[in-house]
Amino acid sequence: MFITYQQTSEQSYLLDYGNQIDINTNKKVISHFNYILKNKYEFIINIVPSFNKLLILFNYRDKKKVRNLIDDLISINKYYETQSTKHIVQICYDTEYALDYKKIEKAFSTNFNNFIKLHLSTEFHIFMIGFMPGLPFLGLLKTNKSISRLDNPRLSVPIGSVGVVDKLSVIYPKQSPGGWNIIGRTKFKLFDENKNIPILLPGDSVKFESISKKEFIK
């Protein structure tokens, strides 16, 4: 299912599933990610899925066991499915929160209301969690157009901001620097501090639901 793999340190292997950012490729990554999670191998320290890569961190004394595990993964020809969750995330697209709506209009050659319809009509696949705890990378917008990162990233992006780059969206779990084009804001909780885990998990899906500014403030 993966194309190749390489040892990247004394305690890690990187599995490479290709260079594409698409849902089918990512499902292969998530399939192996779930397989390793379910089996709870004692020699595995951590596993980190991305768009098209899987990083396996292990106890350096158990390298042979990891190589055997990788051989097992090669033999798995079908997806290892686990139950995924569809999350409804309320978002306010009011221009007070959509800091970059004019850039969106220019990049997508449409008015912001039409872009909102596109964003709301998309059921986003959660590719990975990264950059900071709980931050989901969501895709893909069904359009032939895209938008690049800001030329000058903001030093501070408000918590709950929803951003767009290329055909992807993210949600900022905390106030932080960032270079994504901000289209709205949500109060959806992204990280459970008590359990130390993200709420949105790789392989889950997200559907946005528009609310008014009045509802958002309330």
C-alpha positions in Angstrom: 0.0 0.0 0.0 2.9 2.3 0.6 5.5 2.9 -2.2 8.7 2.8 -0.2 10.1 3.4 3.3 13.3 4.5 4.9 14.9 4.7 8.3 15.1 8.4 9.2 16.8 8.0 12.6 17.9 5.5 15.1 14.3 5.3 16.3 12.1 6.0 13.3 10.9 4.8 9.9 9.1 6.9 7.4 6.6 5.1 5.1 6.0 6.9 1.8 2.6 6.6 0.1 3.3 9.0 -2.8 3.3 12.7 -3.4 -0.4 13.2 -4.0 -2.7 15.1 -1.6 -6.0 13.2 -2.1 -8.4 11.3 0.1 -7.7 7.9 -1.3 -4.0 8.2 -0.7 -4.6 9.5 2.8 -7.0 6.6 3.6 -4.2 4.2 3.0 -2.1 6.1 5.5 -5.0 6.2 8.0 -5.6 2.5 7.5 -2.1 1.6 8.6 -2.2 4.2 11.4 -5.4 2.6 12.8 -3.9 -0.9 12.4 -0.9 0.0 14.5 -3.1 1.8 17.1 -5.4 -1.2 17.5 -2.6 -3.7 18.0 -1.0 -1.5 20.7 2.6 -2.7 20.1 4.7 -2.1 23.2 7.8 -1.2 21.1 6.0 1.6 19.3 6.6 5.0 21.0 4.5 7.1 18.6 3.0 7.1 15.1 2.3 10.3 13.2 0.2 10.3 10.0 0.3 13.1 7.4 -1.2 13.6 4.0 0.8 10.9 2.4 3.4 9.7 4.9 3.4 7.8 8.1 6.2 8.2 10.7 6.8 5.3 13.1 8.8 6.0 16.2 10.0 3.0 18.1 12.3 1.7 20.9 15.7 1.4 19.2 16.2 -2.0 20.8 13.3 -3.4 18.8 14.3 -2.5 15.3 13.8 -6.1 14.1 10.2 -6.1 15.5 9.5 -2.9 13.6 10.9 -4.3 10.3 8.5 -7.3 10.8 5.7 -4.9 11.4 6.4 -3.1 8.2 6.5 -6.4 6.3 3.1 -7.2 7.8 1.8 -3.8 6.6 3.0 -4.6 3.1 0.8 -7.7 3.1 -2.3 -5.8 4.0 -4.1 -5.3 0.7 -7.3 -3.9 1.9 -8.2 -0.9 4.1 -8.2 -1.5 7.8 -11.4 0.3 8.6 -12.4 1.8 11.9 -15.5 3.7 12.8 -15.2 7.4 11.8 -17.2 10.3 13.1 -18.9 13.1 11.2 -18.6 16.4 13.0 -20.9 19.4 12.6 -18.9 22.6 13.1 -20.8 25.9 13.4 -19.1 28.8 11.7 -19.8 32.5 11.4 -18.7 34.0 8.1 -19.4 37.6 9.0 -16.9 39.9 7.5 -15.7 40.9 11.0 -14.3 37.4 11.3 -13.6 36.7 7.6 -10.5 38.8 7.6 -9.4 37.8 4.1 -12.7 37.6 2.3 -11.6 40.1 -0.4 -8.5 37.9 -1.2 -10.9 34.9 -1.4 -13.1 36.7 -3.9 -10.2 37.6 -6.1 -8.5 34.2 -6.0 -11.8 32.2 -6.6 -13.2 34.8 -9.1 -16.5 35.0 -7.3 -18.3 36.9 -4.5 -17.8 35.8 -0.9 -21.4 34.5 -0.6 -20.8 32.0 -3.5 -17.6 30.9 -1.8 -19.5 30.4 1.4 -21.9 28.1 -0.5 -18.9 26.1 -1.8 -17.4 25.8 1.7 -20.7 24.7 3.2 -21.4 22.2 0.5 -18.1 20.4 1.1 -17.9 17.4 3.4 -14.3 17.8 4.5 -12.0 14.8 5.1 -9.6 15.2 8.1 -6.2 14.4 6.6 -4.0 15.0 9.6 -3.5 16.9 12.9 -0.5 19.2 12.9 1.2 22.5 13.6 -0.3 22.6 17.1 -2.3 20.2 19.2 -5.8 19.8 17.8 -5.4 21.7 14.5 -7.1 19.7 11.7 -6.1 19.8 8.0 -9.4 19.5 6.1 -10.1 18.9 2.4 -10.8 19.1 -0.3 -12.7 22.0 -1.8 -14.4 21.0 -5.0 -13.0 23.7 -7.3 -10.4 24.1 -9.9 -9.2 27.3 -8.3 -7.1 27.8 -5.2 -5.4 30.4 -3.0 -1.9 30.6 -1.7 -0.7 31.5 1.8 -0.5 35.1 2.9 2.7 36.9 1.7 3.0 38.3 5.2 1.7 35.9 7.9 -0.1 37.4 10.8 1.6 37.5 14.2 -1.7 36.7 15.9 -4.7 34.8 14.5 -7.7 34.6 16.8 -8.7 31.3 18.4 -11.3 29.5 16.4 -10.4 31.2 13.1 -11.1 29.1 10.0 -8.5 29.4 7.2 -8.1 28.4 3.6 -5.0 27.6 1.5 -5.0 25.9 -1.8 -8.1 23.6 -1.5 -7.6 22.9 2.2 -9.1 24.4 5.4 -7.8 24.5 8.9 -9.3 25.6 12.3 -7.0 27.4 14.8 -7.4 25.7 18.2 -5.5 28.6 19.9 -4.5 32.2 19.2 -1.2 31.9 17.3 0.8 33.2 14.3 -0.5 32.0 10.9 -0.5 32.5 7.2 -3.8 31.0 6.2 -6.6 33.2 4.6 -9.2 33.6 7.3 -12.8 33.1 6.2 -14.7 32.9 9.5 -14.7 31.8 13.1 -16.0 29.0 15.2 -16.3 28.2 18.9 -16.0 24.4 18.3 -13.6 22.9 20.9 -10.7 21.2 19.1 -8.7 19.7 21.9 -9.6 17.8 25.1 -7.1 18.9 27.7 -8.3 16.3 30.2 -7.7 13.4 27.9 -4.8 15.1 26.0 -6.3 14.2 22.6 -7.8 16.1 19.7 -11.5 16.1 19.2 -11.3 15.9 15.4 -9.3 12.8 14.4 -7.6 11.7 11.1 -10.1 9.9 9.0 -13.1 11.7 10.5 -15.1 14.2 8.5 -16.3 17.8 9.1 -19.4 19.6 7.7 -19.6 23.3 8.4 -22.9 24.9 9.4 -23.3 28.7 9.0 -24.6 30.8 11.9 -25.2 34.5 12.1 -23.0 36.9 14.1 -25.8 37.3 16.7 -25.9 33.5 17.2 -22.1 33.3 17.3 -21.9 36.0 20.0 -24.7 34.4 22.0 
